Amino acid sequence: MAALTDELIALQNQHDALQRTPSKPVQWEGDSQALAAELRNKLRGEVRFDAGSRALYATDASNYRQVPIGVVIPRDLDDVVATVSIARKFGAPLLNRGGGTSLAGQCCNVAICIDWTKYLHKIVELDPDRKIARVEPGCVLDDLRKAANNHGLTFGPDPATHNHCTLGGMSGNNSCGMHAQAWGRVSENIEEFSILTYDGIQMRVGKASDQELDAFCRERGRAGDIYRGLREIRDRYGDLIRQRYPKIPRRVSGYNLDELLPENGFNVARALVGTEGTCVTFLEIKTKLVDNPKVRVLLVLGYPDVFAAGDHISEVVAHKPLACEGIDDRLLEYMHKKGLHVQDLTLLPEGNGWLMLEFGGESRDDAEQKARALMDELKNAPNAPSMKLYDDPAQEKMLWEVRESGLGATAMVPGEQDTWPGWEDSAVPPQLVGPYLRKLRKLYEDHGLNKPSLYGHFGQGCIHCRVPFELRTAQGLKQFRGFMEAATDLVLSFGGSLSGEHGDGQARAEFLTKMFGSELVEAFRQFKSLWDPEWKMNPGKVVDPYRIDENLRLGTSYNPPEVHTHFAYPQDRHSFAVASQRCVGIGECRREESKTMCPSYRATREEMHSTRGRARLLFEMMHGDPIDRGWRSEHVREALDLCLSCKGCKSDCPVNVDMATYKAEFLSHYYDGRIRPRNTYASGLIHRWCQIAENMPATANFFTQTPGLRSLTKWAAGYSQSRSIPPFAPQTFKQWFRARPRRNTSGPRVVLWPDTFNNHFTPGVAKAAVEVLEHGGYQVLVPHQDMCCGRPLYDYGMLPTAKRWLLNILETLRPEIEAGTPIVGLEPSCISVFCDEMTNLLPQNEDAWRLHNQSFFLSEFLSKSDGYSPPRLESKAIVHGHCHHKAVLHWQAEVDLLKKTGIDVRVLDSGCCGMAGAFGYEKDHYEVSLACGERELLPEVRDAKPDTLLITDGFSCREQIHQTTNRRALHFAQVLQLALKHEAQPERAIVPMANILTYEPRTPAVPPAVIFGAGLALGGAYVLWRRSRS
């Protein structure tokens, strides 16, 4: 009798769970301080409930914004279990977050946000024989793919965010990517999950045979309740699931209840894929791995328009490509406007709509044979497309990057209305792509929406586009809702899905009843209730969702202040508020490899120290809640403190976030009327200190190079004691130049800009440039007046001073500016002031624009010089590009010229060296500086053979290399000078000559009286300081 009573009670509990269906998310109103205190007491990881941390996680890549209760960064799985337990005790909702790139609002909620990415990102097991892997949820996809590739394997689905998205986020979202064409969605590549429910139950779930299911259902307790409830859902709704679920490859909307059907093996793990964090917490993920083709080739087909491209999907996918992607001419137009992949676009065959097809094989012949079979078939068909089969892997990589940059390329386009997600990933049967695209374009026109770009995974019927919604006005929101309802009706009329990749979240979940019917939506609610009976897992997403026009990041209540700024922000409608909205959350700055952006994130794995994190805080600063101190915000200052001002984001970020400029702007206001830290005066005003040292370099070097005194000097400057301050040259470059006769007086004039660093510390670089230019027939002019571009001033936000210095430059150089004389620079960070900041600070100054147009880095100037041919030099070299050179100057010109010398050039993909002006000298930044350099540059330098030339143009880059490896690097000008010397004396060895070029003369002795007096002064200052501290 007791057993029967227990069984009846269990059945009643199960029934209650199925019927518990809240109609609206309930906002938590608990004690956040007590919650935070208990979390800190029980966790080894980081617990952050401050306003800055909450602001960082308030948005994802969607239109939505919800400030979390707090953020937990667990160090291990015990921390996760404890967090869930404490959340349950306080009744607090939970949100598990991976890369934070969700486009439908899944990754923002009023909840405890668990960020898995900092610590829980390991590959637990990789078994190539069984072709499986076990990973922690924070594992980045590319890390798994790289490890699997060592065994000839890969993980099939690969969204465009593959270099920073996580397996946990992908599982929550049911991600796809271009290679889902061959290997399916994430749900088709998951073997098993280790999960944790909100009420503390840990389970392993996967596929269950009938016998296993019966055994699970006989168990007592929560696990048995769950399995009995799942079986009941299957039995009650099975026929309806078969009837209402679209039979298409990209049905991502709704829960995967079809995985519970007998024909699908009652796979509970796959049923939980795509639940968007609304049911359980994934603790560990067991994935399938697939054979990775040894060779891949790219075939691109060009059509008259994107609609025609869509009409030919069936015949193309019949040849079983690994990927079948579509792009349109509008995407190319946007890329041209943003300067993205401009050279790469010329590789496409003729057309206005394209299909990009990838074929794989055991050899190139094997892969190409598959591609050519399709080409032969298409050649004989009417209206054959243009075709191009690529045989250069580098070109293939460039074109795939064009496709992958689609989301960023269609956001924040100059001269275009802002575009947003919302209807960015609808899906239809692949054979209906053409007709659907035509009707979708017509729908945009009917709703007054300027035609957006249409691109995506055409081979699987998934269409991507960002739409120019107006989300700030009541009328705009009415248009937004009207379009979304009509678009829902349109895609369903094609037998399609609201989402084909990005999920429902808040963006589309409101319309799931239209797609599945009320009975199946009730089944979704019952499914969630089984796992999450208290309704605390990511509430308001997918099931019983917020409406599409709630919780908007902007919306009708968004009204940021119009603040006075130093910079003009011409690309952002001259508004810092608009600039703060530029980041759309794609998260490219969180990638671990390739390009420059973002060095501080790579060193720390902290969201706060990514470009996205900083941009989010600036947006929240303008929003005013939870960051409410405006320009005086300590949270924003702390986030910007580790920004190296490398400008990598200005070129690498798909929406061209310009964090170096935003940092300078913020610091200018933050310190307005305040005393700045001493390192600001030491480094920001380096030009002034160099002026003082110019006439007594030996005395200056006495303080910076003498043991004991140099420690005091470094302390006074706020520098790390592990750094060495470079010695001042005994003679500046300008002093040397004034003492020599003028050459080539009848030749074309060129002004060589004497930047502070090469003038005072490494005059040999500038002397080499003079020799190179004069060898090219130019008359070299060097301004004798005292001037500095002010580069360090920007790093510290000393913008009024920077503006004054620029005006002085324009006044001094006016004759040469008016004459159109080229201004040639040697330090990338200095010439970038003329090419970037100057016109942003002085937008109405015509001379500023003239100087902007007349300013060149040495290599760019020579590459544009008619008839210039560099001298030959047979050698090997590794080359590191300065961040500013790559971001705002013409870096490729230098690489091309180096190759023309005959040097065997290997360009490092080394990002930022980490020194970044004075950043790496400062004691609070030293460790981050080293971490940046050790990522790739410094190990490459140490591994380089002694006869390999090291080439980099940045003074700080060369110092980072010298101070950490004891190797000397050459400037581009010195390489050409070396080549000239080698041509004149070919019998001399190259490397000894390179050492001569980098030789620094010894500093002459300092008179004892000067030493005594200066030491007394410094000692007195030190005593006074200690007294003031005590």
Secondary structure as UniProt FT lines:
FT   HELIX           2..19
FT   HELIX           32..42
FT   STRAND          46..48
FT   HELIX           51..56
FT   STRAND          64..65
FT   STRAND          70..73
FT   HELIX           77..90
FT   STRAND          94..97
FT   TURN            106..107
FT   STRAND          112..115
FT   TURN            117..119
FT   STRAND          123..127
FT   TURN            128..131
FT   STRAND          132..135
FT   TURN            137..138
FT   HELIX           141..149
FT   TURN            150..152
FT   STRAND          153..154
FT   TURN            160..164
FT   HELIX           167..173
FT   TURN            178..179
FT   HELIX           180..183
FT   HELIX           186..189
FT   STRAND          190..196
FT   TURN            198..199
FT   STRAND          202..205
FT   HELIX           210..218
FT   HELIX           221..244
FT   TURN            249..250
FT   HELIX           257..260
FT   HELIX           262..264
FT   HELIX           268..272
FT   TURN            273..274
FT   TURN            276..277
FT   STRAND          281..288
FT   STRAND          290..291
FT   STRAND          295..303
FT   HELIX           306..311
FT   HELIX           313..317
FT   TURN            318..319
FT   STRAND          323..328
FT   HELIX           329..338
FT   HELIX           342..345
FT   TURN            346..347
FT   STRAND          353..361
FT   HELIX           364..379
FT   TURN            382..383
FT   STRAND          386..389
FT   HELIX           393..404
FT   HELIX           406..409
FT   TURN            414..415
FT   STRAND          426..427
FT   HELIX           430..432
FT   HELIX           433..446
FT   TURN            447..448
FT   STRAND          455..457
FT   HELIX           458..460
FT   STRAND          462..464
FT   HELIX           474..493
FT   TURN            494..495
FT   TURN            505..508
FT   HELIX           509..511
FT   HELIX           512..516
FT   HELIX           518..531
FT   TURN            533..534
FT   TURN            539..540
FT   TURN            548..549
FT   TURN            556..557
FT   HELIX           570..572
FT   TURN            573..574
FT   HELIX           576..579
FT   TURN            580..581
FT   HELIX           588..590
FT   HELIX           599..604
FT   HELIX           607..609
FT   HELIX           611..623
FT   HELIX           630..632
FT   HELIX           634..641
FT   HELIX           648..652
FT   TURN            654..655
FT   HELIX           659..670
FT   TURN            671..673
FT   HELIX           678..684
FT   HELIX           686..694
FT   HELIX           697..705
FT   TURN            707..708
FT   HELIX           709..717
FT   TURN            721..722
FT   HELIX           733..738
FT   TURN            745..746
FT   STRAND          749..752
FT   HELIX           756..760
FT   HELIX           763..775
FT   TURN            776..777
FT   STRAND          779..781
FT   HELIX           791..795
FT   TURN            796..797
FT   HELIX           799..812
FT   HELIX           814..819
FT   STRAND          823..825
FT   HELIX           828..832
FT   HELIX           833..837
FT   HELIX           838..841
FT   TURN            843..844
FT   HELIX           846..854
FT   STRAND          855..857
FT   HELIX           858..864
FT   TURN            866..867
FT   STRAND          876..879
FT   HELIX           883..888
FT   HELIX           891..900
FT   TURN            901..902
FT   STRAND          904..907
FT   TURN            916..918
FT   HELIX           919..921
FT   TURN            923..925
FT   HELIX           926..934
FT   TURN            935..936
FT   HELIX           937..943
FT   TURN            946..947
FT   STRAND          948..951
FT   HELIX           955..965
FT   HELIX           972..984
FT   TURN            986..987
FT   HELIX           990..997
FT   HELIX           1008..1029
//
